[in-house]
Amino acid sequence: MRFYFDKRVLLGFTITMLVLLVLGVFSYLSTQRLMDSAALESHATRVVNTAERVVKAMIDMETGQRGFLLTGNEDFLSPYYDASAHIDQYLNTLDSLTDKRSVQQAKLDTLRIMVGVQTQWIQKVIEIRKRSFEEAQAMVATGVGKRNTDAVRQAITSIQNSEMSAFRSQSTITDTSVQQFQYSFVGLVAVMLIITFYLFYTINSTLKSRNEAESELKRTARNIKDLYDHAPVGYHSLDAKGIFVEINQTELNWLGYTREEILGKIAFRELVTEDGKKIFANAFPEFMKTGSVSDLEFELIRKDGSVFPVILNSTAIRSADGTYVKSRSTVMDNTDRKKSQDRILDLNRELEGFTYSVSHDLRAPLRSIIGYATILKEEYYEKMDEEARRITEVIIRNTVRMGQLIDDLLDFSRLGRKQVSITPINMKEVVENIVREQTNELKDRKLAIKILDIEGAKGDLAMIRQVWINLISNALKYSSRKEISKIEIGSYRENGKKIYYISDNGAGFDMKYKDKLFGVFQRLHKMNEFEGTGVGLALVKTIVKRHGGEVWAESKINEGAKFYFSLN
């Protein structure tokens, strides 16, 4: 169990409980002692009073006897008869109050005998008096009755003194002990008061600090709410049914609704265009599986019916047992970015059209140049000197290279206009066919090509095939100067994406130039080292981007290179 008290308060409560416990135990013991002493006193009082009754009974019996002796009238025997009827009862009561094992029991037995002797003597005097006054008077004059009564009185006194002595010896209540109890009780009460004042002061200080902390917390909460409501992005939360349960003022301003109009009343799907609903339908399985989605682009419908583009990132909130509870999302206004993208697309289309037009228009003169140069070589080769022959070869070679550049530019420009047709692709089969095609003409080279398990994908078969053609041809080209060309092709999964790779042990490149690697006409090796136009990797990047993936590479000079591309 966790305690939220101040340590000083907790200590004070602990001491208070201990003091209360001590007070309770002390009071209980003192009360018990008082009760025990009271019981002893009550017992002693009963013994003394009962003994006094025995004495009184004996006196009553003598009084009755004396009156009858003097008058001879039996009416004077009433005290005698009354005392005789109760004396045994008084003796039995004394017997019940006496411990059978104590000295008192022996004294009581003696008393009982003495009472019996005196009772018989009195009874005998009465019987003689009924016959003769003189005989009875002579019998009383002997002093036997008086001696018997005195003996009974002494026995009674002895029993009373013994009982009081026992009471005084067993009772623990004395003036000193009472005084000690009073002092102790007052001391404990004083300690209680001191602790109570201490606790009051400590609790008051704690509450003051807590109130100050609560005030600061409220100020912080207001600041956070202000930041939440007036952030430059929209925030909202949806329950398990997709209904708005939280939303900030920024997003409300974008949508044109009030908080009362939207919370608990409108579902998020009601504010999404039909195209946006399709995007959500495709992204929802991943959202429920991974617990988040990022950078979803779609359009929201405002209260006035207008739309505006947004980018949404969302996280799923689940309970302890994994049940989906709600989502938390950030919404960014994508208007400016969308306009920029549209402008870039327009510029790209214009650039692609210009590239296509220029490339197409250049093909005719190039065909003429290479045609005439070929005629010169075939019909006038023998008439040319060495310099003319060299120049003709240079013209033909560069014209062919320029033609290849134009073809690559045409392919690059067509790629931007071509629609992506998504179909299932058997990646391993595609790679195996391309490797087979490209290695058939390399019989004189030593090749060690390892094709591992390659996971299938969905995409445009022709485009993805072009990606592999370019990457595999590059690997073969840049490892051609090695004694054995070692190439490995495979795939793996990372963060829900399929990653494909191809590695070689070729010339490699300097990683500080990696940003230029996938640009058009960007070459990291000279033409006299490795042929090429510098368009192949640009095509790879464009195709992979159009499939929603990324492309990158790792390398060390003269230690080979490894190219990667990802697909969803």
Secondary structure as a PSIPRED ss2 file (coil, helix, strand):
# PSIPRED VFORMAT (PSIPRED V4.0)

   1 M C   1.000  0.000  0.000
   2 R C   1.000  0.000  0.000
   3 F C   1.000  0.000  0.000
   4 Y C   1.000  0.000  0.000
   5 F C   1.000  0.000  0.000
   6 D C   1.000  0.000  0.000
   7 K H   0.000  1.000  0.000
   8 R H   0.000  1.000  0.000
   9 V H   0.000  1.000  0.000
  10 L H   0.000  1.000  0.000
  11 L H   0.000  1.000  0.000
  12 G H   0.000  1.000  0.000
  13 F H   0.000  1.000  0.000
  14 T H   0.000  1.000  0.000
  15 I H   0.000  1.000  0.000
  16 T H   0.000  1.000  0.000
  17 M H   0.000  1.000  0.000
  18 L H   0.000  1.000  0.000
  19 V H   0.000  1.000  0.000
  20 L H   0.000  1.000  0.000
  21 L H   0.000  1.000  0.000
  22 V H   0.000  1.000  0.000
  23 L H   0.000  1.000  0.000
  24 G H   0.000  1.000  0.000
  25 V H   0.000  1.000  0.000
  26 F H   0.000  1.000  0.000
  27 S H   0.000  1.000  0.000
  28 Y H   0.000  1.000  0.000
  29 L H   0.000  1.000  0.000
  30 S H   0.000  1.000  0.000
  31 T H   0.000  1.000  0.000
  32 Q H   0.000  1.000  0.000
  33 R H   0.000  1.000  0.000
  34 L H   0.000  1.000  0.000
  35 M H   0.000  1.000  0.000
  36 D H   0.000  1.000  0.000
  37 S H   0.000  1.000  0.000
  38 A H   0.000  1.000  0.000
  39 A H   0.000  1.000  0.000
  40 L H   0.000  1.000  0.000
  41 E H   0.000  1.000  0.000
  42 S H   0.000  1.000  0.000
  43 H H   0.000  1.000  0.000
  44 A H   0.000  1.000  0.000
  45 T H   0.000  1.000  0.000
  46 R H   0.000  1.000  0.000
  47 V H   0.000  1.000  0.000
  48 V H   0.000  1.000  0.000
  49 N H   0.000  1.000  0.000
  50 T H   0.000  1.000  0.000
  51 A H   0.000  1.000  0.000
  52 E H   0.000  1.000  0.000
  53 R H   0.000  1.000  0.000
  54 V H   0.000  1.000  0.000
  55 V H   0.000  1.000  0.000
  56 K H   0.000  1.000  0.000
  57 A H   0.000  1.000  0.000
  58 M H   0.000  1.000  0.000
  59 I H   0.000  1.000  0.000
  60 D H   0.000  1.000  0.000
  61 M H   0.000  1.000  0.000
  62 E H   0.000  1.000  0.000
  63 T H   0.000  1.000  0.000
  64 G H   0.000  1.000  0.000
  65 Q H   0.000  1.000  0.000
  66 R H   0.000  1.000  0.000
  67 G H   0.000  1.000  0.000
  68 F H   0.000  1.000  0.000
  69 L H   0.000  1.000  0.000
  70 L H   0.000  1.000  0.000
  71 T H   0.000  1.000  0.000
  72 G C   1.000  0.000  0.000
  73 N C   1.000  0.000  0.000
  74 E H   0.000  1.000  0.000
  75 D H   0.000  1.000  0.000
  76 F H   0.000  1.000  0.000
  77 L H   0.000  1.000  0.000
  78 S H   0.000  1.000  0.000
  79 P H   0.000  1.000  0.000
  80 Y H   0.000  1.000  0.000
  81 Y H   0.000  1.000  0.000
  82 D H   0.000  1.000  0.000
  83 A H   0.000  1.000  0.000
  84 S H   0.000  1.000  0.000
  85 A H   0.000  1.000  0.000
  86 H H   0.000  1.000  0.000
  87 I H   0.000  1.000  0.000
  88 D H   0.000  1.000  0.000
  89 Q H   0.000  1.000  0.000
  90 Y H   0.000  1.000  0.000
  91 L H   0.000  1.000  0.000
  92 N H   0.000  1.000  0.000
  93 T H   0.000  1.000  0.000
  94 L H   0.000  1.000  0.000
  95 D H   0.000  1.000  0.000
  96 S H   0.000  1.000  0.000
  97 L H   0.000  1.000  0.000
  98 T C   1.000  0.000  0.000
  99 D C   1.000  0.000  0.000
 100 K C   1.000  0.000  0.000
 101 R C   1.000  0.000  0.000
 102 S C   1.000  0.000  0.000
 103 V H   0.000  1.000  0.000
 104 Q H   0.000  1.000  0.000
 105 Q H   0.000  1.000  0.000
 106 A H   0.000  1.000  0.000
 107 K H   0.000  1.000  0.000
 108 L H   0.000  1.000  0.000
 109 D H   0.000  1.000  0.000
 110 T H   0.000  1.000  0.000
 111 L H   0.000  1.000  0.000
 112 R H   0.000  1.000  0.000
 113 I H   0.000  1.000  0.000
 114 M H   0.000  1.000  0.000
 115 V H   0.000  1.000  0.000
 116 G H   0.000  1.000  0.000
 117 V H   0.000  1.000  0.000
 118 Q H   0.000  1.000  0.000
 119 T H   0.000  1.000  0.000
 120 Q H   0.000  1.000  0.000
 121 W H   0.000  1.000  0.000
 122 I H   0.000  1.000  0.000
 123 Q H   0.000  1.000  0.000
 124 K H   0.000  1.000  0.000
 125 V H   0.000  1.000  0.000
 126 I H   0.000  1.000  0.000
 127 E H   0.000  1.000  0.000
 128 I H   0.000  1.000  0.000
 129 R H   0.000  1.000  0.000
 130 K H   0.000  1.000  0.000
 131 R H   0.000  1.000  0.000
 132 S C   1.000  0.000  0.000
 133 F H   0.000  1.000  0.000
 134 E H   0.000  1.000  0.000
 135 E H   0.000  1.000  0.000
 136 A H   0.000  1.000  0.000
 137 Q H   0.000  1.000  0.000
 138 A H   0.000  1.000  0.000
 139 M H   0.000  1.000  0.000
 140 V H   0.000  1.000  0.000
 141 A H   0.000  1.000  0.000
 142 T C   1.000  0.000  0.000
 143 G C   1.000  0.000  0.000
 144 V H   0.000  1.000  0.000
 145 G H   0.000  1.000  0.000
 146 K H   0.000  1.000  0.000
 147 R H   0.000  1.000  0.000
 148 N H   0.000  1.000  0.000
 149 T H   0.000  1.000  0.000
 150 D H   0.000  1.000  0.000
 151 A H   0.000  1.000  0.000
 152 V H   0.000  1.000  0.000
 153 R H   0.000  1.000  0.000
 154 Q H   0.000  1.000  0.000
 155 A H   0.000  1.000  0.000
 156 I H   0.000  1.000  0.000
 157 T H   0.000  1.000  0.000
 158 S H   0.000  1.000  0.000
 159 I H   0.000  1.000  0.000
 160 Q H   0.000  1.000  0.000
 161 N H   0.000  1.000  0.000
 162 S H   0.000  1.000  0.000
 163 E H   0.000  1.000  0.000
 164 M H   0.000  1.000  0.000
 165 S H   0.000  1.000  0.000
 166 A H   0.000  1.000  0.000
 167 F H   0.000  1.000  0.000
 168 R H   0.000  1.000  0.000
 169 S H   0.000  1.000  0.000
 170 Q H   0.000  1.000  0.000
 171 S C   1.000  0.000  0.000
 172 T C   1.000  0.000  0.000
 173 I C   1.000  0.000  0.000
 174 T C   1.000  0.000  0.000
 175 D H   0.000  1.000  0.000
 176 T H   0.000  1.000  0.000
 177 S H   0.000  1.000  0.000
 178 V H   0.000  1.000  0.000
 179 Q H   0.000  1.000  0.000
 180 Q H   0.000  1.000  0.000
 181 F H   0.000  1.000  0.000
 182 Q H   0.000  1.000  0.000
 183 Y H   0.000  1.000  0.000
 184 S H   0.000  1.000  0.000
 185 F H   0.000  1.000  0.000
 186 V H   0.000  1.000  0.000
 187 G H   0.000  1.000  0.000
 188 L H   0.000  1.000  0.000
 189 V H   0.000  1.000  0.000
 190 A H   0.000  1.000  0.000
 191 V H   0.000  1.000  0.000
 192 M H   0.000  1.000  0.000
 193 L H   0.000  1.000  0.000
 194 I H   0.000  1.000  0.000
 195 I H   0.000  1.000  0.000
 196 T H   0.000  1.000  0.000
 197 F H   0.000  1.000  0.000
 198 Y H   0.000  1.000  0.000
 199 L H   0.000  1.000  0.000
 200 F H   0.000  1.000  0.000
 201 Y H   0.000  1.000  0.000
 202 T H   0.000  1.000  0.000
 203 I H   0.000  1.000  0.000
 204 N H   0.000  1.000  0.000
 205 S H   0.000  1.000  0.000
 206 T H   0.000  1.000  0.000
 207 L H   0.000  1.000  0.000
 208 K H   0.000  1.000  0.000
 209 S H   0.000  1.000  0.000
 210 R H   0.000  1.000  0.000
 211 N H   0.000  1.000  0.000
 212 E H   0.000  1.000  0.000
 213 A H   0.000  1.000  0.000
 214 E H   0.000  1.000  0.000
 215 S H   0.000  1.000  0.000
 216 E H   0.000  1.000  0.000
 217 L H   0.000  1.000  0.000
 218 K H   0.000  1.000  0.000
 219 R H   0.000  1.000  0.000
 220 T H   0.000  1.000  0.000
 221 A H   0.000  1.000  0.000
 222 R H   0.000  1.000  0.000
 223 N H   0.000  1.000  0.000
 224 I H   0.000  1.000  0.000
 225 K H   0.000  1.000  0.000
 226 D H   0.000  1.000  0.000
 227 L H   0.000  1.000  0.000
 228 Y H   0.000  1.000  0.000
 229 D H   0.000  1.000  0.000
 230 H C   1.000  0.000  0.000
 231 A C   1.000  0.000  0.000
 232 P C   1.000  0.000  0.000
 233 V C   1.000  0.000  0.000
 234 G E   0.000  0.000  1.000
 235 Y E   0.000  0.000  1.000
 236 H E   0.000  0.000  1.000
 237 S E   0.000  0.000  1.000
 238 L E   0.000  0.000  1.000
 239 D E   0.000  0.000  1.000
 240 A C   1.000  0.000  0.000
 241 K C   1.000  0.000  0.000
 242 G C   1.000  0.000  0.000
 243 I E   0.000  0.000  1.000
 244 F E   0.000  0.000  1.000
 245 V E   0.000  0.000  1.000
 246 E E   0.000  0.000  1.000
 247 I E   0.000  0.000  1.000
 248 N C   1.000  0.000  0.000
 249 Q H   0.000  1.000  0.000
 250 T H   0.000  1.000  0.000
 251 E H   0.000  1.000  0.000
 252 L H   0.000  1.000  0.000
 253 N H   0.000  1.000  0.000
 254 W H   0.000  1.000  0.000
 255 L H   0.000  1.000  0.000
 256 G C   1.000  0.000  0.000
 257 Y C   1.000  0.000  0.000
 258 T C   1.000  0.000  0.000
 259 R H   0.000  1.000  0.000
 260 E H   0.000  1.000  0.000
 261 E H   0.000  1.000  0.000
 262 I H   0.000  1.000  0.000
 263 L C   1.000  0.000  0.000
 264 G C   1.000  0.000  0.000
 265 K C   1.000  0.000  0.000
 266 I C   1.000  0.000  0.000
 267 A E   0.000  0.000  1.000
 268 F H   0.000  1.000  0.000
 269 R H   0.000  1.000  0.000
 270 E H   0.000  1.000  0.000
 271 L H   0.000  1.000  0.000
 272 V E   0.000  0.000  1.000
 273 T C   1.000  0.000  0.000
 274 E H   0.000  1.000  0.000
 275 D H   0.000  1.000  0.000
 276 G H   0.000  1.000  0.000
 277 K H   0.000  1.000  0.000
 278 K H   0.000  1.000  0.000
 279 I H   0.000  1.000  0.000
 280 F H   0.000  1.000  0.000
 281 A H   0.000  1.000  0.000
 282 N H   0.000  1.000  0.000
 283 A H   0.000  1.000  0.000
 284 F H   0.000  1.000  0.000
 285 P H   0.000  1.000  0.000
 286 E H   0.000  1.000  0.000
 287 F H   0.000  1.000  0.000
 288 M H   0.000  1.000  0.000
 289 K H   0.000  1.000  0.000
 290 T H   0.000  1.000  0.000
 291 G C   1.000  0.000  0.000
 292 S E   0.000  0.000  1.000
 293 V E   0.000  0.000  1.000
 294 S E   0.000  0.000  1.000
 295 D E   0.000  0.000  1.000
 296 L E   0.000  0.000  1.000
 297 E E   0.000  0.000  1.000
 298 F E   0.000  0.000  1.000
 299 E E   0.000  0.000  1.000
 300 L E   0.000  0.000  1.000
 301 I E   0.000  0.000  1.000
 302 R C   1.000  0.000  0.000
 303 K C   1.000  0.000  0.000
 304 D C   1.000  0.000  0.000
 305 G C   1.000  0.000  0.000
 306 S C   1.000  0.000  0.000
 307 V E   0.000  0.000  1.000
 308 F E   0.000  0.000  1.000
 309 P E   0.000  0.000  1.000
 310 V E   0.000  0.000  1.000
 311 I E   0.000  0.000  1.000
 312 L E   0.000  0.000  1.000
 313 N E   0.000  0.000  1.000
 314 S E   0.000  0.000  1.000
 315 T E   0.000  0.000  1.000
 316 A E   0.000  0.000  1.000
 317 I E   0.000  0.000  1.000
 318 R E   0.000  0.000  1.000
 319 S C   1.000  0.000  0.000
 320 A C   1.000  0.000  0.000
 321 D C   1.000  0.000  0.000
 322 G C   1.000  0.000  0.000
 323 T C   1.000  0.000  0.000
 324 Y E   0.000  0.000  1.000
 325 V E   0.000  0.000  1.000
 326 K E   0.000  0.000  1.000
 327 S E   0.000  0.000  1.000
 328 R E   0.000  0.000  1.000
 329 S E   0.000  0.000  1.000
 330 T E   0.000  0.000  1.000
 331 V E   0.000  0.000  1.000
 332 M E   0.000  0.000  1.000
 333 D E   0.000  0.000  1.000
 334 N C   1.000  0.000  0.000
 335 T H   0.000  1.000  0.000
 336 D H   0.000  1.000  0.000
 337 R H   0.000  1.000  0.000
 338 K H   0.000  1.000  0.000
 339 K H   0.000  1.000  0.000
 340 S H   0.000  1.000  0.000
 341 Q H   0.000  1.000  0.000
 342 D H   0.000  1.000  0.000
 343 R H   0.000  1.000  0.000
 344 I H   0.000  1.000  0.000
 345 L H   0.000  1.000  0.000
 346 D H   0.000  1.000  0.000
 347 L H   0.000  1.000  0.000
 348 N H   0.000  1.000  0.000
 349 R H   0.000  1.000  0.000
 350 E H   0.000  1.000  0.000
 351 L H   0.000  1.000  0.000
 352 E H   0.000  1.000  0.000
 353 G H   0.000  1.000  0.000
 354 F H   0.000  1.000  0.000
 355 T H   0.000  1.000  0.000
 356 Y H   0.000  1.000  0.000
 357 S H   0.000  1.000  0.000
 358 V H   0.000  1.000  0.000
 359 S H   0.000  1.000  0.000
 360 H H   0.000  1.000  0.000
 361 D H   0.000  1.000  0.000
 362 L H   0.000  1.000  0.000
 363 R H   0.000  1.000  0.000
 364 A H   0.000  1.000  0.000
 365 P H   0.000  1.000  0.000
 366 L H   0.000  1.000  0.000
 367 R H   0.000  1.000  0.000
 368 S H   0.000  1.000  0.000
 369 I H   0.000  1.000  0.000
 370 I H   0.000  1.000  0.000
 371 G H   0.000  1.000  0.000
 372 Y H   0.000  1.000  0.000
 373 A H   0.000  1.000  0.000
 374 T H   0.000  1.000  0.000
 375 I H   0.000  1.000  0.000
 376 L H   0.000  1.000  0.000
 377 K H   0.000  1.000  0.000
 378 E H   0.000  1.000  0.000
 379 E H   0.000  1.000  0.000
 380 Y H   0.000  1.000  0.000
 381 Y H   0.000  1.000  0.000
 382 E H   0.000  1.000  0.000
 383 K H   0.000  1.000  0.000
 384 M C   1.000  0.000  0.000
 385 D C   1.000  0.000  0.000
 386 E H   0.000  1.000  0.000
 387 E H   0.000  1.000  0.000
 388 A H   0.000  1.000  0.000
 389 R H   0.000  1.000  0.000
 390 R H   0.000  1.000  0.000
 391 I H   0.000  1.000  0.000
 392 T H   0.000  1.000  0.000
 393 E H   0.000  1.000  0.000
 394 V H   0.000  1.000  0.000
 395 I H   0.000  1.000  0.000
 396 I H   0.000  1.000  0.000
 397 R H   0.000  1.000  0.000
 398 N H   0.000  1.000  0.000
 399 T H   0.000  1.000  0.000
 400 V H   0.000  1.000  0.000
 401 R H   0.000  1.000  0.000
 402 M H   0.000  1.000  0.000
 403 G H   0.000  1.000  0.000
 404 Q H   0.000  1.000  0.000
 405 L H   0.000  1.000  0.000
 406 I H   0.000  1.000  0.000
 407 D H   0.000  1.000  0.000
 408 D H   0.000  1.000  0.000
 409 L H   0.000  1.000  0.000
 410 L H   0.000  1.000  0.000
 411 D H   0.000  1.000  0.000
 412 F H   0.000  1.000  0.000
 413 S H   0.000  1.000  0.000
 414 R H   0.000  1.000  0.000
 415 L H   0.000  1.000  0.000
 416 G H   0.000  1.000  0.000
 417 R H   0.000  1.000  0.000
 418 K C   1.000  0.000  0.000
 419 Q C   1.000  0.000  0.000
 420 V C   1.000  0.000  0.000
 421 S C   1.000  0.000  0.000
 422 I C   1.000  0.000  0.000
 423 T E   0.000  0.000  1.000
 424 P E   0.000  0.000  1.000
 425 I E   0.000  0.000  1.000
 426 N C   1.000  0.000  0.000
 427 M H   0.000  1.000  0.000
 428 K H   0.000  1.000  0.000
 429 E H   0.000  1.000  0.000
 430 V H   0.000  1.000  0.000
 431 V H   0.000  1.000  0.000
 432 E H   0.000  1.000  0.000
 433 N H   0.000  1.000  0.000
 434 I H   0.000  1.000  0.000
 435 V H   0.000  1.000  0.000
 436 R H   0.000  1.000  0.000
 437 E H   0.000  1.000  0.000
 438 Q H   0.000  1.000  0.000
 439 T H   0.000  1.000  0.000
 440 N C   1.000  0.000  0.000
 441 E C   1.000  0.000  0.000
 442 L C   1.000  0.000  0.000
 443 K C   1.000  0.000  0.000
 444 D C   1.000  0.000  0.000
 445 R C   1.000  0.000  0.000
 446 K C   1.000  0.000  0.000
 447 L E   0.000  0.000  1.000
 448 A E   0.000  0.000  1.000
 449 I E   0.000  0.000  1.000
 450 K E   0.000  0.000  1.000
 451 I E   0.000  0.000  1.000
 452 L C   1.000  0.000  0.000
 453 D C   1.000  0.000  0.000
 454 I C   1.000  0.000  0.000
 455 E C   1.000  0.000  0.000
 456 G C   1.000  0.000  0.000
 457 A E   0.000  0.000  1.000
 458 K E   0.000  0.000  1.000
 459 G E   0.000  0.000  1.000
 460 D C   1.000  0.000  0.000
 461 L H   0.000  1.000  0.000
 462 A H   0.000  1.000  0.000
 463 M H   0.000  1.000  0.000
 464 I H   0.000  1.000  0.000
 465 R H   0.000  1.000  0.000
 466 Q H   0.000  1.000  0.000
 467 V H   0.000  1.000  0.000
 468 W H   0.000  1.000  0.000
 469 I H   0.000  1.000  0.000
 470 N H   0.000  1.000  0.000
 471 L H   0.000  1.000  0.000
 472 I H   0.000  1.000  0.000
 473 S H   0.000  1.000  0.000
 474 N H   0.000  1.000  0.000
 475 A H   0.000  1.000  0.000
 476 L H   0.000  1.000  0.000
 477 K H   0.000  1.000  0.000
 478 Y H   0.000  1.000  0.000
 479 S C   1.000  0.000  0.000
 480 S C   1.000  0.000  0.000
 481 R C   1.000  0.000  0.000
 482 K C   1.000  0.000  0.000
 483 E C   1.000  0.000  0.000
 484 I C   1.000  0.000  0.000
 485 S E   0.000  0.000  1.000
 486 K E   0.000  0.000  1.000
 487 I E   0.000  0.000  1.000
 488 E E   0.000  0.000  1.000
 489 I E   0.000  0.000  1.000
 490 G E   0.000  0.000  1.000
 491 S E   0.000  0.000  1.000
 492 Y E   0.000  0.000  1.000
 493 R E   0.000  0.000  1.000
 494 E E   0.000  0.000  1.000
 495 N C   1.000  0.000  0.000
 496 G C   1.000  0.000  0.000
 497 K E   0.000  0.000  1.000
 498 K E   0.000  0.000  1.000
 499 I E   0.000  0.000  1.000
 500 Y E   0.000  0.000  1.000
 501 Y E   0.000  0.000  1.000
 502 I E   0.000  0.000  1.000
 503 S E   0.000  0.000  1.000
 504 D E   0.000  0.000  1.000
 505 N C   1.000  0.000  0.000
 506 G C   1.000  0.000  0.000
 507 A C   1.000  0.000  0.000
 508 G C   1.000  0.000  0.000
 509 F C   1.000  0.000  0.000
 510 D C   1.000  0.000  0.000
 511 M H   0.000  1.000  0.000
 512 K H   0.000  1.000  0.000
 513 Y H   0.000  1.000  0.000
 514 K H   0.000  1.000  0.000
 515 D H   0.000  1.000  0.000
 516 K H   0.000  1.000  0.000
 517 L C   1.000  0.000  0.000
 518 F C   1.000  0.000  0.000
 519 G C   1.000  0.000  0.000
 520 V C   1.000  0.000  0.000
 521 F C   1.000  0.000  0.000
 522 Q C   1.000  0.000  0.000
 523 R C   1.000  0.000  0.000
 524 L C   1.000  0.000  0.000
 525 H C   1.000  0.000  0.000
 526 K C   1.000  0.000  0.000
 527 M C   1.000  0.000  0.000
 528 N C   1.000  0.000  0.000
 529 E C   1.000  0.000  0.000
 530 F C   1.000  0.000  0.000
 531 E C   1.000  0.000  0.000
 532 G C   1.000  0.000  0.000
 533 T C   1.000  0.000  0.000
 534 G C   1.000  0.000  0.000
 535 V C   1.000  0.000  0.000
 536 G H   0.000  1.000  0.000
 537 L H   0.000  1.000  0.000
 538 A H   0.000  1.000  0.000
 539 L H   0.000  1.000  0.000
 540 V H   0.000  1.000  0.000
 541 K H   0.000  1.000  0.000
 542 T H   0.000  1.000  0.000
 543 I H   0.000  1.000  0.000
 544 V H   0.000  1.000  0.000
 545 K H   0.000  1.000  0.000
 546 R H   0.000  1.000  0.000
 547 H C   1.000  0.000  0.000
 548 G C   1.000  0.000  0.000
 549 G C   1.000  0.000  0.000
 550 E C   1.000  0.000  0.000
 551 V E   0.000  0.000  1.000
 552 W E   0.000  0.000  1.000
 553 A E   0.000  0.000  1.000
 554 E E   0.000  0.000  1.000
 555 S E   0.000  0.000  1.000
 556 K C   1.000  0.000  0.000
 557 I C   1.000  0.000  0.000
 558 N C   1.000  0.000  0.000
 559 E C   1.000  0.000  0.000
 560 G C   1.000  0.000  0.000
 561 A E   0.000  0.000  1.000
 562 K E   0.000  0.000  1.000
 563 F E   0.000  0.000  1.000
 564 Y E   0.000  0.000  1.000
 565 F E   0.000  0.000  1.000
 566 S E   0.000  0.000  1.000
 567 L E   0.000  0.000  1.000
 568 N C   1.000  0.000  0.000
